[in-house]
Amino acid sequence: MTEARPPKPSDVFFRRKPVGGSQPPRARKAPTKKARATPSAKPDPRGRGEPFLNPYTFVPAFSREGMTGSFADAVPQGADRLHEENWTGTIGVRLTVRTPLLLLDTARAHNTPGAEEGHLTYPVLLRDGRPHLPATALKGMLRTAYEAITNSRFGVFNGHDDPLGWRRIADDARYMRPVRVGADGRTLEFWGAVKLSSYRDRPGPRYSPKRPPEHGDRVWVKTRRGKNTEEVTDIRPYSGSRPGGWVEGYVFITGQNAEKKLDERVFIKQNPNRVKLTDELRERWDALMEHHRRHEQDIETGGELDISPHRNNEDRRRLTPGTFCWAYMPTGRIEALYPVMIPRDLASASPAELVPPKVEPAPSFRDLSPADRVFGWVAQEGSGTRPAAYRGRVRVNGVTCVTAPGQAVRRFPGDGLPLSILAQPKPTQGRFYLSESAAEPDRPIKDGTPKNEVHRDPDRALRGRKVYWHHRRAATAESYWNETESTGDPTQELIDGELYREYRRPNAPADERLTRDGTAFQTTGEPQRDKQNRSVRGWIAEGTEFTFGIGVRDIPEVELGALLWLLTLGDDHHHRLGLGKPLGFGSVRLSLDPRETKLHTGAQWSEYYRDLAGELPDPSAETVVENCVRAFEREAANQPGFATIEGAFRAAAQGRADLPVHYPRARPKGLRAPRTPPNPAGESYAWFTANEKVKDGSVAPDRGRSLPSAGDPRGRDLDVHDEESS
């Protein structure tokens, strides 16, 4: 959802740089609208010219310290009477489904026969044979939109008090120096580190007939200098006298905890060189180890890789005399200590600390924002404030599906349709979730910013409220949601030259090497059903209509105007409802029904009740709505950041007619298709890994891309390939 003005064709998208020449992408001329809208008849073997939208963007959340009038925090008016100037009554609403709506009966989910254990299939949520749309779902949808457009406080923001962990890039290893905590526990000794062959096809140097070397073993080693490193050629247990040509050392083992890891290390003694183990270094180490301790239950043990010992071994988390670790020294000074060479690290602040001022949930009844006063408020758990809740003044009722059940529900035979994998949000992707400056949450982080600066720069803030784009192209493509004409894997067929069916999981790869025929991935006819995805027996079809009422009680004009504004956005704007929004599901159109809308002021209700024979006036619903919306827009225009907020909201609500929507994906080498199809093996991490590529110590050209702002008028080049793919 975003922008008051119609979005420009270059708004908010990633674009692979155009073909031609070797000059830097910024020096190239941007493609014309025609070139972007009409795919080339010749597939580009380098996979460029693939503009797309990331499924989510952000409506910025600005500091509320400058909010005034009806937008400021305040104690809600008393509920003991109807205030003369406030409005009470009913708003009639019609909801039209524009992209399939996932209303699933979670209570009747079942394991799919023949599928992997844990794969669940969901039937459609019905009541008396008709689609059932819970009133709570509609109220939640409206509140989310209301919070965004009024820059209200978050209704809920629990469990975000700890800094997030993120993985350092492999290039950071060159700044790691091996150190040992001195016997006094207050100094660090610099040692050397040599490679010990451990996970190669050829066996490493023999240690003992009975066992290989173990972590902490004191040893003698012989070494030789290779092209870029030094490695162990012979190793034996430590004895009192030093053999000629041997060096004393300690074995340092962390396990095969990364793909392509071949070696462990032996720390060898060098000339004494000590520095102070500062309180700052110890505190940062302890914070990182406490993070691992709290998240120990999240460790997955079913993979082929080993778990780093410090993640589940209390002894390896302690920074005690004799502990070996790695010192991160990018500038010649120790910035931090880590248990492994390519470690996880912690952000400089927790998500809660990155929330703009006064956007965090209301701490008390005296600090309610517009959304709290209209929809209700519950104090954060454990806050101890009294009163601890406020009922709100909006009720959704009378939700009815007016489309015949046979037309409203589309059903899938057999075991249902397998949906694409939807993972949990990844707020550790700071390039997408954080702003360049705390004072300007609408500004994305500058492209090319090193990963360390993304997470460790204290001048950051959360971008705002995550919203999902309306998949406009998919909504208007006739065959997109219908697979009846597919002759192979429906996810590998290009629709209208631009779209792949993003909502469906590709069939199983044809072999383990994930072969391609040049234009698509080769898959079998077998659907993939495992613990990573779900299947559905049906969905609510496009064109289905629901009606419902919104009961409002004693709401001030401006606050009511914001709600009415959301209901009168126009036919080309969409709200997002239900599950699967990143995949394009749940775009709905809301329209106000004047015949079912009856709104009166408190003064009119008071006059009505004074005379038992009296009648309420019958004002024009259109006039009341127009006046309230105008009052909202007039006061909103004076609030900080409102034009940017409205622009971002409208842009996402409208979507883009010229761009498909999908998560970033790296293009394998050799693929000749005009656009990169969904990967049957998943591998969603490949793009993000490639995006952090470093060259000559700096972020490589055309990498380090951040998520553009929803209303950003500039284009974005994206040329991230999976260079490991063949």
Secondary structure, 3 states (H helix, E strand, C coil): CECCCCCCCCCCCEECCCCCCCCCHHHCCCCCHHHHHCCCCCCCCCCCCCCEECCEEEEECCCCCCCCHHHCCECCCCCCCCCCCCEEEEEEEEEEECCCEECECHHHCEECCCCCCCCEEECECEECCEECCCHHHHHHHHHHHHHHHCCCCCCCCCCCCCCCEEECCHHHHHHEEEEEECCCCCEEEECEEEEEECCCCCCCCCCCCCCCCCCCCEEEEEEEECCCCEEEEEEEECCCCCCCCCEEEEEECCCCCCCCCCEEEEEECCCCCEEECCHHHHHHHHHHHHHHHHCHHHCCCCCCCCCCHHHCCHHHHCCCCCCEEEEECCCCCCCEEECCCCCEEECCCCHHHHCCCCCCCCCCHHHECHHHHHHCEECCCCCCCCCCEECCCEEEEEEEECCCHHHHEEECCCCCEEECCCCCCCCCCHHHHEEEECCEEEEECCCCCCHHHHHHCCCCCECEEEEECCCHHHHHCCCCCCCCCCCCCHHHCCECCCECCCCECCCCECCCCCCECCCCECECCCCCCCCCCCEECEEECCCCEEEEEEEEEEECHHHHHHHHHHHCCCCCCCEECCECHHHCCCEEEEEEEEEEEEEEEHHHHHHHHHCCCCCCCCCCHHHHHHHHHHHHHHHHCCCCCHHHHHHHHHHHHHCCCCCCECCCCCEECCCCCCCCCCCCCCCCHHHHHHHCCEECCEECCCCCCCCCCCCCCCCCECCCEECCCC
